[in-house]
Amino acid sequence: MDTPAPAPVAAQVSLLEFPCAFPLKIMGRTREGFAQAVAEVVIRHAPDFDAATLEMRSSSAGNYLSLTATINATSREQLDALYRELVAHPMVAMVL
């Protein structure tokens, strides 16, 4: 007996109600231009995001930088596209 394939992500039930404030944690190595590059990606997907609200935290040794971008999420599709572009960025190590 064949097992049915899982439903596509867009068809799955979302526990989020849109619009909502949605924080994204983005981590990468500490290097010049990292925060600017992340802000540009976020603004492409959430044009109302204010880059001045980007929260930054350095690791204890200073080798990594953690950024928190809280966006006004309008749909699951928007979040999925933003996540995909961030994880594909060469300066980004991880997105939560």
A tleap script that builds the chain and sets N, CA, C and O, in Angstrom:
source leaprc.protein.ff14SB
mol = sequence {
  NMET ASP THR PRO ALA PRO ALA PRO VAL ALA
  ALA GLN VAL SER LEU LEU GLU PHE PRO CYS
  ALA PHE PRO LEU LYS ILE MET GLY ARG THR
  ARG GLU GLY PHE ALA GLN ALA VAL ALA GLU
  VAL VAL ILE ARG HIE ALA PRO ASP PHE ASP
  ALA ALA THR LEU GLU MET ARG SER SER SER
  ALA GLY ASN TYR LEU SER LEU THR ALA THR
  ILE ASN ALA THR SER ARG GLU GLN LEU ASP
  ALA LEU TYR ARG GLU LEU VAL ALA HIE PRO
  MET VAL ALA MET VAL CLEU
}
set mol.1.N position { 0.842 -1.184 0.000 }
set mol.1.CA position { 0.000 0.000 0.000 }
set mol.1.C position { 0.885 1.245 0.000 }
set mol.1.O position { 1.809 1.359 0.806 }
set mol.2.N position { 0.600 2.164 -0.899 }
set mol.2.CA position { 1.388 3.396 -0.995 }
set mol.2.C position { 0.958 4.402 0.061 }
set mol.2.O position { -0.229 4.552 0.353 }
set mol.3.N position { 1.941 5.085 0.626 }
set mol.3.CA position { 1.642 6.164 1.581 }
set mol.3.C position { 1.504 7.462 0.805 }
set mol.3.O position { 2.281 7.732 -0.110 }
set mol.4.N position { 0.524 8.256 1.168 }
set mol.4.CA position { 0.353 9.523 0.448 }
set mol.4.C position { 1.527 10.460 0.723 }
set mol.4.O position { 2.085 10.473 1.820 }
set mol.5.N position { 1.886 11.239 -0.289 }
set mol.5.CA position { 2.963 12.221 -0.147 }
set mol.5.C position { 2.487 13.346 0.770 }
set mol.5.O position { 1.299 13.666 0.792 }
set mol.6.N position { 3.408 13.950 1.527 }
set mol.6.CA position { 3.000 15.063 2.393 }
set mol.6.C position { 2.512 16.244 1.552 }
set mol.6.O position { 2.940 16.437 0.414 }
set mol.7.N position { 1.622 17.013 2.130 }
set mol.7.CA position { 1.081 18.180 1.432 }
set mol.7.C position { 2.179 19.211 1.245 }
set mol.7.O position { 3.070 19.316 2.087 }
set mol.8.N position { 2.136 19.987 0.145 }
set mol.8.CA position { 3.116 21.043 -0.050 }
set mol.8.C position { 3.046 22.029 1.132 }
set mol.8.O position { 2.010 22.172 1.781 }
set mol.9.N position { 4.164 22.695 1.384 }
set mol.9.CA position { 4.239 23.618 2.521 }
set mol.9.C position { 3.102 24.632 2.488 }
set mol.9.O position { 2.492 24.909 3.521 }
set mol.10.N position { 2.814 25.185 1.324 }
set mol.10.CA position { 1.775 26.211 1.224 }
set mol.10.C position { 0.392 25.656 1.575 }
set mol.10.O position { -0.487 26.397 2.016 }
set mol.11.N position { 0.207 24.346 1.376 }
set mol.11.CA position { -1.096 23.743 1.653 }
set mol.11.C position { -1.245 23.325 3.116 }
set mol.11.O position { -2.353 23.033 3.565 }
set mol.12.N position { -0.145 23.295 3.858 }
set mol.12.CA position { -0.211 22.913 5.257 }
set mol.12.C position { -0.874 24.019 6.070 }
set mol.12.O position { -0.808 25.194 5.709 }
set mol.13.N position { -1.503 23.636 7.153 }
set mol.13.CA position { -2.176 24.600 8.012 }
set mol.13.C position { -1.130 25.420 8.756 }
set mol.13.O position { -0.185 24.868 9.320 }
set mol.14.N position { -1.299 26.732 8.755 }
set mol.14.CA position { -0.367 27.617 9.449 }
set mol.14.C position { -0.926 27.968 10.812 }
set mol.14.O position { -2.118 28.239 10.955 }
set mol.15.N position { -0.066 27.962 11.807 }
set mol.15.CA position { -0.479 28.365 13.143 }
set mol.15.C position { -0.413 29.879 13.307 }
set mol.15.O position { -0.862 30.419 14.318 }
set mol.16.N position { 0.140 30.553 12.323 }
set mol.16.CA position { 0.246 32.009 12.377 }
set mol.16.C position { -0.993 32.646 11.786 }
set mol.16.O position { -1.591 32.125 10.845 }
set mol.17.N position { -1.366 33.767 12.345 }
set mol.17.CA position { -2.442 34.574 11.763 }
set mol.17.C position { -1.803 35.825 11.197 }
set mol.17.O position { -1.093 36.543 11.901 }
set mol.18.N position { -2.054 36.083 9.932 }
set mol.18.CA position { -1.443 37.218 9.252 }
set mol.18.C position { -2.402 38.377 9.169 }
set mol.18.O position { -3.612 38.173 9.071 }
set mol.19.N position { -1.881 39.607 9.208 }
set mol.19.CA position { -0.484 39.986 9.418 }
set mol.19.C position { -0.076 39.818 10.882 }
set mol.19.O position { -0.910 39.847 11.787 }
set mol.20.N position { 1.247 39.640 11.090 }
set mol.20.CA position { 1.775 39.503 12.454 }
set mol.20.C position { 3.237 39.941 12.489 }
set mol.20.O position { 3.931 39.942 11.472 }
set mol.21.N position { 3.683 40.313 13.686 }
set mol.21.CA position { 5.097 40.625 13.879 }
set mol.21.C position { 5.832 39.292 13.953 }
set mol.21.O position { 5.468 38.419 14.741 }
set mol.22.N position { 6.870 39.136 13.128 }
set mol.22.CA position { 7.578 37.864 13.056 }
set mol.22.C position { 9.083 38.102 13.145 }
set mol.22.O position { 9.670 38.702 12.244 }
set mol.23.N position { 9.713 37.634 14.228 }
set mol.23.CA position { 11.162 37.829 14.358 }
set mol.23.C position { 11.945 36.728 13.641 }
set mol.23.O position { 11.620 35.546 13.752 }
set mol.24.N position { 12.965 37.132 12.917 }
set mol.24.CA position { 13.878 36.209 12.243 }
set mol.24.C position { 15.261 36.415 12.841 }
set mol.24.O position { 15.726 37.548 12.962 }
set mol.25.N position { 15.915 35.327 13.213 }
set mol.25.CA position { 17.296 35.400 13.696 }
set mol.25.C position { 18.196 34.920 12.574 }
set mol.25.O position { 18.036 33.818 12.048 }
set mol.26.N position { 19.150 35.776 12.219 }
set mol.26.CA position { 20.067 35.479 11.127 }
set mol.26.C position { 21.489 35.527 11.682 }
set mol.26.O position { 21.885 36.518 12.296 }
set mol.27.N position { 22.252 34.463 11.467 }
set mol.27.CA position { 23.610 34.421 11.993 }
set mol.27.C position { 24.628 34.236 10.878 }
set mol.27.O position { 24.396 33.541 9.889 }
set mol.28.N position { 25.761 34.888 11.084 }
set mol.28.CA position { 26.855 34.764 10.125 }
set mol.28.C position { 28.149 35.194 10.765 }
set mol.28.O position { 28.161 35.707 11.884 }
set mol.29.N position { 29.246 34.986 10.051 }
set mol.29.CA position { 30.540 35.422 10.560 }
set mol.29.C position { 30.569 36.940 10.600 }
set mol.29.O position { 29.986 37.610 9.747 }
set mol.30.N position { 31.255 37.474 11.604 }
set mol.30.CA position { 31.388 38.926 11.724 }
set mol.30.C position { 32.279 39.417 10.585 }
set mol.30.O position { 33.465 39.094 10.527 }
set mol.31.N position { 31.698 40.192 9.694 }
set mol.31.CA position { 32.461 40.791 8.601 }
set mol.31.C position { 31.746 42.027 8.098 }
set mol.31.O position { 30.531 42.171 8.233 }
set mol.32.N position { 32.524 42.903 7.522 }
set mol.32.CA position { 31.975 44.154 7.027 }
set mol.32.C position { 30.902 43.892 5.982 }
set mol.32.O position { 31.091 43.072 5.083 }
set mol.33.N position { 29.784 44.581 6.098 }
set mol.33.CA position { 28.713 44.467 5.118 }
set mol.33.C position { 27.679 43.400 5.417 }
set mol.33.O position { 26.679 43.303 4.706 }
set mol.34.N position { 27.890 42.591 6.454 }
set mol.34.CA position { 26.938 41.510 6.756 }
set mol.34.C position { 25.561 42.060 7.101 }
set mol.34.O position { 24.563 41.651 6.508 }
set mol.35.N position { 25.500 42.985 8.056 }
set mol.35.CA position { 24.204 43.540 8.476 }
set mol.35.C position { 23.511 44.252 7.319 }
set mol.35.O position { 22.298 44.130 7.153 }
set mol.36.N position { 24.271 44.992 6.522 }
set mol.36.CA position { 23.707 45.711 5.369 }
set mol.36.C position { 23.133 44.729 4.350 }
set mol.36.O position { 22.043 44.940 3.820 }
set mol.37.N position { 23.879 43.649 4.079 }
set mol.37.CA position { 23.412 42.648 3.107 }
set mol.37.C position { 22.121 41.990 3.579 }
set mol.37.O position { 21.199 41.790 2.788 }
set mol.38.N position { 22.052 41.653 4.861 }
set mol.38.CA position { 20.848 41.028 5.421 }
set mol.38.C position { 19.677 42.004 5.341 }
set mol.38.O position { 18.578 41.626 4.936 }
set mol.39.N position { 19.910 43.253 5.723 }
set mol.39.CA position { 18.835 44.266 5.682 }
set mol.39.C position { 18.283 44.419 4.267 }
set mol.39.O position { 17.073 44.555 4.085 }
set mol.40.N position { 19.157 44.397 3.274 }
set mol.40.CA position { 18.703 44.530 1.878 }
set mol.40.C position { 17.800 43.371 1.472 }
set mol.40.O position { 16.794 43.578 0.793 }
set mol.41.N position { 18.149 42.158 1.878 }
set mol.41.CA position { 17.327 40.986 1.558 }
set mol.41.C position { 15.974 41.109 2.256 }
set mol.41.O position { 14.931 40.886 1.641 }
set mol.42.N position { 15.995 41.461 3.530 }
set mol.42.CA position { 14.747 41.575 4.301 }
set mol.42.C position { 13.835 42.629 3.679 }
set mol.42.O position { 12.635 42.398 3.532 }
set mol.43.N position { 14.393 43.782 3.314 }
set mol.43.CA position { 13.589 44.869 2.734 }
set mol.43.C position { 12.980 44.456 1.391 }
set mol.43.O position { 11.884 44.899 1.047 }
set mol.44.N position { 13.687 43.607 0.628 }
set mol.44.CA position { 13.122 43.132 -0.648 }
set mol.44.C position { 11.811 42.377 -0.425 }
set mol.44.O position { 10.901 42.450 -1.251 }
set mol.45.N position { 11.718 41.657 0.685 }
set mol.45.CA position { 10.538 40.839 0.963 }
set mol.45.C position { 9.541 41.521 1.899 }
set mol.45.O position { 8.358 41.182 1.908 }
set mol.46.N position { 10.023 42.478 2.682 }
set mol.46.CA position { 9.165 43.215 3.620 }
set mol.46.C position { 9.535 44.693 3.494 }
set mol.46.O position { 10.287 45.223 4.311 }
set mol.47.N position { 8.995 45.361 2.453 }
set mol.47.CA position { 9.389 46.746 2.149 }
set mol.47.C position { 9.181 47.735 3.303 }
set mol.47.O position { 9.813 48.791 3.334 }
set mol.48.N position { 8.307 47.399 4.241 }
set mol.48.CA position { 8.069 48.315 5.360 }
set mol.48.C position { 9.035 48.084 6.520 }
set mol.48.O position { 8.926 48.751 7.549 }
set mol.49.N position { 9.981 47.149 6.374 }
set mol.49.CA position { 10.960 46.887 7.430 }
set mol.49.C position { 11.894 48.078 7.569 }
set mol.49.O position { 12.404 48.595 6.575 }
set mol.50.N position { 12.117 48.511 8.807 }
set mol.50.CA position { 13.019 49.620 9.099 }
set mol.50.C position { 14.359 49.034 9.540 }
set mol.50.O position { 14.461 48.456 10.623 }
set mol.51.N position { 15.378 49.182 8.705 }
set mol.51.CA position { 16.694 48.603 8.996 }
set mol.51.C position { 17.275 49.126 10.308 }
set mol.51.O position { 18.137 48.474 10.898 }
set mol.52.N position { 16.825 50.278 10.768 }
set mol.52.CA position { 17.312 50.833 12.035 }
set mol.52.C position { 16.864 49.982 13.221 }
set mol.52.O position { 17.425 50.102 14.310 }
set mol.53.N position { 15.860 49.122 13.027 }
set mol.53.CA position { 15.370 48.275 14.118 }
set mol.53.C position { 16.086 46.922 14.172 }
set mol.53.O position { 15.780 46.093 15.029 }
set mol.54.N position { 17.032 46.699 13.266 }
set mol.54.CA position { 17.782 45.451 13.236 }
set mol.54.C position { 18.610 45.342 14.514 }
set mol.54.O position { 19.454 46.193 14.798 }
set mol.55.N position { 18.354 44.283 15.278 }
set mol.55.CA position { 19.099 44.075 16.530 }
set mol.55.C position { 20.335 43.241 16.236 }
set mol.55.O position { 20.271 42.251 15.506 }
set mol.56.N position { 21.479 43.657 16.820 }
set mol.56.CA position { 22.741 42.962 16.578 }
set mol.56.C position { 23.369 42.513 17.884 }
set mol.56.O position { 23.389 43.248 18.871 }
set mol.57.N position { 23.886 41.276 17.869 }
set mol.57.CA position { 24.603 40.725 19.023 }
set mol.57.C position { 25.820 39.961 18.537 }
set mol.57.O position { 25.721 39.111 17.651 }
set mol.58.N position { 26.964 40.267 19.121 }
set mol.58.CA position { 28.210 39.563 18.799 }
set mol.58.C position { 28.363 38.339 19.677 }
set mol.58.O position { 27.902 38.323 20.819 }
set mol.59.N position { 29.009 37.313 19.146 }
set mol.59.CA position { 29.327 36.144 19.972 }
set mol.59.C position { 30.392 36.551 20.984 }
set mol.59.O position { 31.020 37.600 20.839 }
set mol.60.N position { 30.597 35.730 22.002 }
set mol.60.CA position { 31.549 36.086 23.066 }
set mol.60.C position { 32.961 36.297 22.521 }
set mol.60.O position { 33.687 37.157 23.020 }
set mol.61.N position { 33.357 35.539 21.522 }
set mol.61.CA position { 34.688 35.700 20.940 }
set mol.61.C position { 34.695 36.746 19.819 }
set mol.61.O position { 35.756 37.128 19.325 }
set mol.62.N position { 33.495 37.208 19.421 }
set mol.62.CA position { 33.406 38.221 18.374 }
set mol.62.C position { 33.524 37.683 16.963 }
set mol.62.O position { 33.615 38.461 16.013 }
set mol.63.N position { 33.526 36.359 16.806 }
set mol.63.CA position { 33.658 35.770 15.469 }
set mol.63.C position { 32.344 35.727 14.698 }
set mol.63.O position { 32.343 35.705 13.467 }
set mol.64.N position { 31.232 35.715 15.416 }
set mol.64.CA position { 29.908 35.622 14.782 }
set mol.64.C position { 29.024 36.778 15.199 }
set mol.64.O position { 29.175 37.343 16.282 }
set mol.65.N position { 28.102 37.115 14.323 }
set mol.65.CA position { 27.140 38.172 14.587 }
set mol.65.C position { 25.743 37.599 14.416 }
set mol.65.O position { 25.446 36.945 13.416 }
set mol.66.N position { 24.898 37.847 15.391 }
set mol.66.CA position { 23.503 37.410 15.336 }
set mol.66.C position { 22.645 38.648 15.113 }
set mol.66.O position { 22.758 39.631 15.846 }
set mol.67.N position { 21.799 38.596 14.113 }
set mol.67.CA position { 20.900 39.705 13.797 }
set mol.67.C position { 19.470 39.250 14.021 }
set mol.67.O position { 19.112 38.122 13.682 }
set mol.68.N position { 18.656 40.118 14.586 }
set mol.68.CA position { 17.231 39.834 14.711 }
set mol.68.C position { 16.477 40.899 13.934 }
set mol.68.O position { 16.572 42.091 14.229 }
set mol.69.N position { 15.731 40.452 12.941 }
set mol.69.CA position { 14.907 41.338 12.129 }
set mol.69.C position { 13.449 40.965 12.385 }
set mol.69.O position { 13.022 39.857 12.059 }
set mol.70.N position { 12.699 41.876 12.961 }
set mol.70.CA position { 11.276 41.617 13.193 }
set mol.70.C position { 10.497 42.320 12.083 }
set mol.70.O position { 10.514 43.545 11.960 }
set mol.71.N position { 9.818 41.509 11.285 }
set mol.71.CA position { 9.068 42.060 10.151 }
set mol.71.C position { 7.573 41.969 10.413 }
set mol.71.O position { 7.120 41.231 11.288 }
set mol.72.N position { 6.826 42.727 9.642 }
set mol.72.CA position { 5.380 42.621 9.638 }
set mol.72.C position { 5.050 41.601 8.547 }
set mol.72.O position { 4.933 41.952 7.373 }
set mol.73.N position { 4.903 40.335 8.946 }
set mol.73.CA position { 4.661 39.256 7.987 }
set mol.73.C position { 3.223 39.298 7.493 }
set mol.73.O position { 2.284 39.419 8.280 }
set mol.74.N position { 3.066 39.198 6.190 }
set mol.74.CA position { 1.725 39.280 5.609 }
set mol.74.C position { 1.223 37.940 5.091 }
set mol.74.O position { 0.022 37.777 4.873 }
set mol.75.N position { 2.132 36.965 4.886 }
set mol.75.CA position { 1.695 35.651 4.399 }
set mol.75.C position { 2.779 34.605 4.615 }
set mol.75.O position { 3.948 34.936 4.816 }
set mol.76.N position { 2.382 33.355 4.572 }
set mol.76.CA position { 3.328 32.248 4.677 }
set mol.76.C position { 4.268 32.257 3.478 }
set mol.76.O position { 5.455 31.959 3.607 }
set mol.77.N position { 3.731 32.599 2.314 }
set mol.77.CA position { 4.538 32.655 1.096 }
set mol.77.C position { 5.651 33.698 1.227 }
set mol.77.O position { 6.781 33.462 0.799 }
set mol.78.N position { 5.331 34.836 1.815 }
set mol.78.CA position { 6.324 35.888 2.029 }
set mol.78.C position { 7.445 35.365 2.939 }
set mol.78.O position { 8.623 35.554 2.636 }
set mol.79.N position { 7.088 34.718 4.035 }
set mol.79.CA position { 8.085 34.189 4.968 }
set mol.79.C position { 8.938 33.107 4.302 }
set mol.79.O position { 10.154 33.078 4.489 }
set mol.80.N position { 8.315 32.225 3.534 }
set mol.80.CA position { 9.052 31.162 2.861 }
set mol.80.C position { 10.064 31.735 1.866 }
set mol.80.O position { 11.210 31.289 1.818 }
set mol.81.N position { 9.643 32.715 1.079 }
set mol.81.CA position { 10.538 33.325 0.090 }
set mol.81.C position { 11.694 34.056 0.776 }
set mol.81.O position { 12.837 33.971 0.324 }
set mol.82.N position { 11.405 34.766 1.851 }
set mol.82.CA position { 12.440 35.480 2.599 }
set mol.82.C position { 13.438 34.490 3.197 }
set mol.82.O position { 14.649 34.688 3.093 }
set mol.83.N position { 12.940 33.437 3.814 }
set mol.83.CA position { 13.793 32.407 4.408 }
set mol.83.C position { 14.692 31.775 3.343 }
set mol.83.O position { 15.893 31.611 3.560 }
set mol.84.N position { 14.114 31.423 2.200 }
set mol.84.CA position { 14.893 30.788 1.124 }
set mol.84.C position { 16.030 31.699 0.651 }
set mol.84.O position { 17.153 31.240 0.445 }
set mol.85.N position { 15.732 32.989 0.479 }
set mol.85.CA position { 16.780 33.908 0.003 }
set mol.85.C position { 17.859 34.105 1.068 }
set mol.85.O position { 19.044 34.181 0.742 }
set mol.86.N position { 17.458 34.187 2.329 }
set mol.86.CA position { 18.449 34.366 3.389 }
set mol.86.C position { 19.370 33.152 3.515 }
set mol.86.O position { 20.587 33.321 3.599 }
set mol.87.N position { 18.826 31.937 3.531 }
set mol.87.CA position { 19.678 30.753 3.694 }
set mol.87.C position { 20.588 30.531 2.477 }
set mol.87.O position { 21.632 29.890 2.598 }
set mol.88.N position { 20.208 31.044 1.334 }
set mol.88.CA position { 21.034 30.908 0.131 }
set mol.88.C position { 22.137 31.966 0.066 }
set mol.88.O position { 23.059 31.841 -0.740 }
set mol.89.N position { 22.057 33.000 0.900 }
set mol.89.CA position { 23.046 34.081 0.862 }
set mol.89.C position { 24.400 33.569 1.362 }
set mol.89.O position { 24.461 32.897 2.391 }
set mol.90.N position { 25.484 33.880 0.646 }
set mol.90.CA position { 26.798 33.356 1.024 }
set mol.90.C position { 27.319 33.857 2.378 }
set mol.90.O position { 28.185 33.209 2.966 }
set mol.91.N position { 26.828 34.969 2.881 }
set mol.91.CA position { 27.303 35.499 4.165 }
set mol.91.C position { 26.527 34.932 5.353 }
set mol.91.O position { 26.937 35.101 6.502 }
set mol.92.N position { 25.410 34.263 5.079 }
set mol.92.CA position { 24.531 33.768 6.148 }
set mol.92.C position { 24.882 32.319 6.479 }
set mol.92.O position { 24.969 31.468 5.594 }
set mol.93.N position { 25.083 32.057 7.776 }
set mol.93.CA position { 25.391 30.697 8.231 }
set mol.93.C position { 24.134 29.956 8.654 }
set mol.93.O position { 24.024 28.749 8.441 }
set mol.94.N position { 23.163 30.683 9.265 }
set mol.94.CA position { 21.970 30.039 9.778 }
set mol.94.C position { 20.833 31.056 9.918 }
set mol.94.O position { 21.062 32.234 10.194 }
set mol.95.N position { 19.606 30.575 9.723 }
set mol.95.CA position { 18.416 31.405 9.911 }
set mol.95.C position { 17.441 30.628 10.788 }
set mol.95.O position { 17.144 29.464 10.517 }
set mol.96.N position { 16.955 31.263 11.823 }
set mol.96.CA position { 15.964 30.648 12.713 }
set mol.96.C position { 14.688 31.473 12.705 }
set mol.96.O position { 13.726 31.127 13.390 }
savepdb mol mol.pdb
quit
